[in-house]
Amino acid sequence: MALRGPTGTVTFLFTDIEGSTGLWQDHFDAMTIALALHDEIVRSAIVDHEGFVFATGGDGFAAAFARAGEAVSAAVDIQSRLGAVDWPAGVVIKVRIGLHTGEAVERDGDYFGPAVNRAARLMSTALGGQVVCSAATQDVLADRLPDGFRCEHLGMIAVKGFTDSLSVFGIVAPGLVQHFPPLRGSGAPFVGECPPTPDGIVGRSSELEQINELLVGCRVVTLTGAGGVGKTTLALSVANDVADRFPDGVWWVDLAAVGRDEDVAAVVASVVRVRDQQGIGLPHALAAALADQRILLVLDNCEHVLEQATSLVSHLAARCPDLCVLSTSRIRLGLALERDLPIRPLAT
């Protein structure tokens, strides 16, 4: 057990609870109990693997390890222990973990330097239940990973304040999330599940400009108009045009084939790759997963599932401050924060 922090080349482990803001807002009493369980599990796993906790803040931990192998084992152990907990009703704790190896200055039990900042930035790219590490950590581990463990290269991210990018690897191990979606905040905008921009849009430059301007200051924008007037084509064009403003992605959800009795939240969850979490329901699971992401959610053809779509958008908008919604419908959703833009037939 590490009684004092290691020095020299250190592997840092940073953790954070995904979607904690929404969980606190909706389930305060249950989160009070859940956080105490989370803190005990994370701290004990770090100590059991000879780590040194040097900071806690909000819902996260920061720890230093003399050996990268112990840091990886601690991270996997944390996820395994958390996954086995019977959480209070309405709350499921999902933790994201980032690992980075480098030299840092240790002073009075705290650490300073670029390696600390990189570890924190790395952690923020992960989703709940995932463990990611830098190329530096992966290089140190080399062939020393435990049986059944491997590193999967996920791509590059830009690190604020640094001129170079950081290569990110996902730790794949028994019991951990096996699927890694596109990196969050990677600096390279992506459009998830979105058809390509149609070629040759004619006579809609004014509408395109208006929609782009509305999305700057409005959280929910709805394109309204009769069927066949071109709402979907406009939405597709805008979705691809503004992708660089949404570092966590632009997601297209086509509701045209969704039956009136089908669950709109389930359709959205399947597109953005969010799984139901036992005891909290899909709307809450979506809010928890998207709470701190800057994304554009495009809901096409809402009119025949208007009540469900409106309820879901209202729920997400209240809990995801950086989420924007662009919807198309024959009539507006009817939300107070919504701006609608009527799309009229083209002149002859």
For each residue, the residues with C-beta under 8 A, 3 or more apart:
1: 47 50
2: 5 6 47 50 51 52 66
3:
4: 52 109
5: 2 10 52 54 64 106 109 111
6: 2 10 52 64 65 66 106
7: 10 106
8: 103
9: 101 102 103
10: 5 6 7 64 65 66 101 102 103 104 106 111 115
11: 64 65 66 67 68 70 71 99 100 101 137 140
12: 62 63 64 65 71 99 100 101 102 104 111 115 116 119
13: 46 51 61 62 63 64 65 71 74 75 97 98 99 119
14: 60 61 62 97 98 99 119 120 122 123
15: 42 60 61 62 78 95 96 97 123
16: 20 58 59 60 95 96 123 124
17: 20 23 35 38 59 60 93 94 95 128
18: 94 95 96 127 128 288 289 291 292
19: 22 23 94 128 287 288 289 290 291 292
20: 16 17 23 24 31 58 59 291
21: 24 25 291 292 319
22: 19 25 26 284 287 288 291 319 320
23: 17 19 20 26 27 31 34 91 288
24: 20 21 27 28 31
25: 21 22 28 319
26: 22 23 90 284 287 319
27: 23 24 30 31 88 90 91
28: 24 25 31 32
29: 32 33
30: 27 33 34 87 88 89 90 91
31: 20 23 24 27 28 34 35 88 91
32: 28 29 35 36
33: 29 30 36 37 88
34: 23 30 31 37 38 87 88 91 93
35: 17 31 32 38 39 59
36: 32 33 39 40
37: 33 34 40 41 85 87 93
38: 17 34 35 41 42 59 82 93 95
39: 35 36 42 43 56
40: 36 37 43 44
41: 37 38 44 45 78 81 82 85
42: 15 38 39 45 46 61 78 82 95
43: 39 40 46 47 53 61
44: 40 41 47 48
45: 41 42 48 49 74 77 78 81
46: 13 42 43 49 51 52 53 61 63 74 78
47: 1 2 43 44 50 51 53
48: 44 45 74 77
49: 45 46 65 70 71 73 74 77
50: 1 2 47 65 66 67 70
51: 2 13 46 47 63 64 65 70 71 74
52: 2 4 5 6 46 63 64 65
53: 43 46 47 56 61 62 63
54: 5 62 63 64 109 110 111
55: 61 62 110
56: 39 53 60 61 62
57: 60 62
58: 16 20
59: 16 17 20 35 38
60: 14 15 16 17 56 57 123
61: 13 14 15 42 43 46 53 55 56
62: 12 13 14 15 53 54 55 56 57 111 116 119 120
63: 12 13 46 51 52 53 54 71 74
64: 5 6 10 11 12 13 51 52 54 104 106 111
65: 6 10 11 12 13 49 50 51 52 68 70 71 74
66: 2 6 10 11 50 70
67: 11 50 70 71
68: 11 65 71 72 99 101 137 140 141 144
69: 72 73 141 144 145 146
70: 11 49 50 51 65 66 67 73 74
71: 11 12 13 49 51 63 65 67 68 74 75 99 137
72: 68 69 75 76 99 131 133 137 141 145 146 149 171
73: 49 69 70 76 77 146
74: 13 45 46 48 49 51 63 65 70 71 77 78
75: 13 71 72 78 79 97 99 131 171
76: 72 73 79 80 131 149 171 173 175 176
77: 45 48 49 73 74 80 81
78: 15 41 42 45 46 74 75 81 82 95 97
79: 75 76 82 83 95 97 129 131 175 176
80: 76 77 83 84 175
81: 41 45 77 78 84 85
82: 38 41 42 78 79 85 93 94 95
83: 79 80 129 175
84: 80 81
85: 37 41 81 82 93
86:
87: 30 34 37 91 92 93 279
88: 27 30 31 33 34 91
89: 30 279
90: 26 27 30 279 280 284
91: 23 27 30 31 34 87 88 279 280
92: 87 277 278 279 280 288
93: 17 34 37 38 82 85 87
94: 17 18 19 82 127 128 129 277 288
95: 15 16 17 18 38 42 78 79 82 128 129
96: 15 16 18 123 124 126 127 128 129 130 132
97: 13 14 15 75 78 79 123 126 130 131 132
98: 13 14 119 120 121 122 123 124 125 126 131 132 133
99: 11 12 13 14 68 71 72 75 119 122 131 132 133 134 137 171
100: 11 12 115 118 119 122 133 134 136 137
101: 9 10 11 12 68 115 134 136 137 140
102: 9 10 12 113 114 115 118 136
103: 8 9 10 113 115
104: 10 12 64 111 112 113 114 115 116
105: 111 112 113
106: 5 6 7 10 64 109 110 111
107: 110 111 112
108:
109: 4 5 54 106
110: 54 55 106 107
111: 5 10 12 54 62 64 104 105 106 107 115 116
112: 104 105 107 116
113: 102 103 104 105 116 117
114: 102 104 117 118 162
115: 10 12 100 101 102 103 104 111 118 119
116: 12 62 104 111 112 113 119 120
117: 113 114 120 121 159 161
118: 100 102 114 115 121 122 134 159 162 166
119: 12 13 14 62 98 99 100 115 116 122 123 134
120: 14 62 98 116 117 123 124
121: 98 117 118 124 125 157 159 160 166
122: 14 98 99 100 118 119 125 126 132 133 134 157 166 168
123: 14 15 16 60 96 97 98 119 120 126 132
124: 16 96 98 120 121 184 185
125: 98 121 122 132 157 168 183 184 185 186
126: 96 97 98 122 123 130 131 132 184
127: 18 94 96 130 177 181 184 289
128: 17 18 19 94 95 96 288 289
129: 79 83 94 95 96 176 177
130: 96 97 126 127 170 171 176 177 180
131: 72 75 76 79 97 98 99 126 170 171 173 176
132: 96 97 98 99 122 123 125 126 154 168 169 170 171
133: 72 98 99 100 122 137 138 141 151 168 169 171
134: 99 100 101 118 119 122 137 138 166 167 168 169
135: 138 139 166 167 169
136: 100 101 102 139 140
137: 11 68 71 72 99 100 101 133 134 140 141 169
138: 133 134 135 141 151 169
139: 135 136 142
140: 11 68 101 136 137
141: 68 69 72 133 137 138 144 145 151
142: 139
143:
144: 68 69 141
145: 69 72 141 149 150 151
146: 69 72 73 149 173
147:
148: 173 174
149: 72 76 145 146 171 172 173
150: 145 171 172 173
151: 133 138 141 145 169 170 171 172
152: 169 170 172 180
153: 167 168 169
154: 132 168 169 170 180 183
155: 167 168 182 183 186 188
156: 165 166 167 168 186 187 188
157: 121 122 125 165 166 168 183 185 186 187
158: 162 165 166 185 186 187
159: 117 118 121 162 164 165 166
160: 121
161: 117
162: 114 118 158 159 166
163:
164: 159
165: 156 157 158 159 187
166: 118 121 122 134 135 156 157 158 159 162
167: 134 135 153 155 156
168: 122 125 132 133 134 153 154 155 156 157 183
169: 132 133 134 135 137 138 151 152 153 154
170: 130 131 132 151 152 154 180
171: 72 75 76 99 130 131 132 133 149 150 151 176
172: 149 150 151 152 176 178
173: 76 131 146 148 149 150 176
174: 148
175: 76 79 80 83
176: 76 79 129 130 131 171 172 173
177: 127 129 130 180
178: 172
179: 273
180: 130 152 154 170 177
181: 127 192 273
182: 155 186 190 192 249
183: 125 154 155 157 168 186
184: 124 125 126 127 247 248 293
185: 124 125 157 158 247 248
186: 125 155 156 157 158 182 183 190 247
187: 156 157 158 165 247
188: 155 156
189: 243 244 245 246 247 249 250
190: 182 186 243 249 250
191: 194 239 240 243 249 250 252
192: 181 182 249 250 251 252 271 272
193: 251 252 253 271
194: 191 236 239 240 250 251 252 298
195: 236 252
196: 236 240
197: 236 237 240 241
198: 201 233 236 237
199:
200:
201: 198 204 208 233 234 237
202: 346
203: 346 347
204: 201 207 208 230 233 234 237 346
205: 208 209
206: 209 210
207: 204 210 211 234 341 343
208: 201 204 205 211 212 234 237 238 241
209: 205 206 212 213
210: 206 207 213 214 341
211: 207 208 214 215 221 223 234 238 326 341
212: 208 209 215 216 238 241 242
213: 209 210 216 217
214: 210 211 217 218 221 339 341
215: 211 212 218 221 238 242 245 296 324 326
216: 212 213
217: 213 214
218: 214 215 221 324 337 338 339
219: 317 323 324 325 337
220: 313 317 324 325 327 333 335 337 338 339
221: 211 214 215 218 324 325 326 327 338 339 340 341
222: 302 326 327 328 329 332 333 338 339 340 341
223: 211 231 234 235 326 327 328 329 340 341 343
224: 231 328 329 330 331 332 340 341 342 343
225: 229 230 231 330 342 343 344
226: 229 330 345
227: 330
228:
229: 225 226 343 344 345
230: 204 225 233 234 343 346
231: 223 224 225 234 235 300 328 329 343
232: 235 236 300 301 328
233: 198 201 204 230 236 237
234: 201 204 207 208 211 223 230 231 237 238 343
235: 223 231 232 238 239 298 300 326 328
236: 194 195 196 197 198 232 233 239 240 252
237: 197 198 201 204 208 233 234 240 241
238: 208 211 212 215 234 235 241 242 326
239: 191 194 235 236 242 243 250 252 296 298 326
240: 191 194 196 197 236 237 243 250
241: 197 208 212 237 238
242: 212 215 238 239 245 246 250 296
243: 189 190 191 239 240 246 250 296
244: 189
245: 189 215 242 296
246: 189 242 243 249 250 294 295 296 324
247: 184 185 186 187 189 294
248: 184 185 293 294 295
249: 182 189 190 191 192 246 293 295 296
250: 189 190 191 192 194 239 240 242 243 246 295 296 298
251: 192 193 194 271 272 295 296 297 298
252: 191 192 193 194 195 236 239 271 298 300
253: 193 267 268 271 297 298 299 300
254: 257 300 301
255: 258 264 267 299 300 301 302 304 305 309
256: 300 301
257: 254
258: 255 262 264 267 304 305
259: 262
260: 304 305
261:
262: 258 259 266 267 305
263: 266 267 282 308
264: 255 258 267 268 305 308 309 312
265: 268 269 281 282 283 286 308 312
266: 262 263 269 270 282
267: 253 255 258 262 263 264 270 271
268: 253 264 265 271 272 286 297 299 312
269: 265 266 272 273 274 275 276 282 285 286
270: 266 267 273
271: 192 193 251 252 253 267 268
272: 192 251 268 269 286 289 290 295 297
273: 179 181 269 270
274: 269 282 285 286 289 290
275: 269 285
276: 269 281 282 285
277: 92 94 280 284 285 288
278: 92
279: 87 89 90 91 92
280: 90 91 92 277 284 285 288
281: 265 276 284 285
282: 263 265 266 269 274 276 285 286
283: 265 286 287 311 312 315 316
284: 22 26 90 277 280 281 287 288
285: 269 274 275 276 277 280 281 282 288 289
286: 265 268 269 272 274 282 283 289 290 312 316
287: 19 22 26 283 284 290 291 315 316 319 320
288: 18 19 22 23 92 94 128 277 280 284 285 291
289: 18 19 127 128 272 274 285 286 293
290: 19 272 274 286 287 293 295 316 320 323
291: 18 19 20 21 22 287 288 319 320 321
292: 18 19 21 320 322
293: 184 248 249 289 290 320 322 323
294: 246 247 248 322 323
295: 246 248 249 250 251 272 290 322 323 324
296: 215 239 242 243 245 246 249 250 251 323 324 325 326
297: 251 253 268 272 316 323 324 325 326
298: 194 235 239 250 251 252 253 325 326 327
299: 253 255 268 302 309 313 325 326 327 328
300: 231 232 235 252 253 254 255 256 327 328
301: 232 254 255 256 304 328 329
302: 222 255 299 305 306 309 310 327 328 329 333
303: 306 329 330 331
304: 255 258 260 301
305: 255 258 260 262 264 302 308 309
306: 302 303 309 310 329 331 333
307: 310 311
308: 263 264 265 305 311 312
309: 255 264 299 302 305 306 312 313 327 329 333
310: 302 306 307 313 314 333 334 335
311: 283 307 308 314 315
312: 264 265 268 283 286 308 309 315 316
313: 220 299 309 310 316 317 325 327 333 335
314: 310 311 317 318 335
315: 283 287 311 312 318 319
316: 283 286 287 290 297 312 313 319 320 323 325
317: 219 220 313 314 320 323 325 335 337
318: 314 315
319: 21 22 25 26 287 291 315 316
320: 22 287 290 291 292 293 316 317 323
321: 291
322: 292 293 294 295
323: 219 290 293 294 295 296 297 316 317 320
324: 215 218 219 220 221 246 295 296 297
325: 219 220 221 296 297 298 299 313 316 317
326: 211 215 221 222 223 235 238 239 296 297 298 299
327: 220 221 222 223 298 299 300 302 309 313 333
328: 222 223 224 231 232 235 299 300 301 302
329: 222 223 224 231 301 302 303 306 309 332 333
330: 224 225 226 227 303
331: 224 303 306
332: 222 224 329 338 340
333: 220 222 302 306 309 310 313 327 329 338
334: 310 338
335: 220 310 313 314 317 338
336:
337: 218 219 220 317
338: 218 220 221 222 332 333 334 335
339: 214 218 220 221 222
340: 221 222 223 224 332
341: 207 210 211 214 221 222 223 224
342: 224 225
343: 207 223 224 225 229 230 231 234
344: 225 229
345: 226 229
346: 202 203 204 230
347: 203
348:
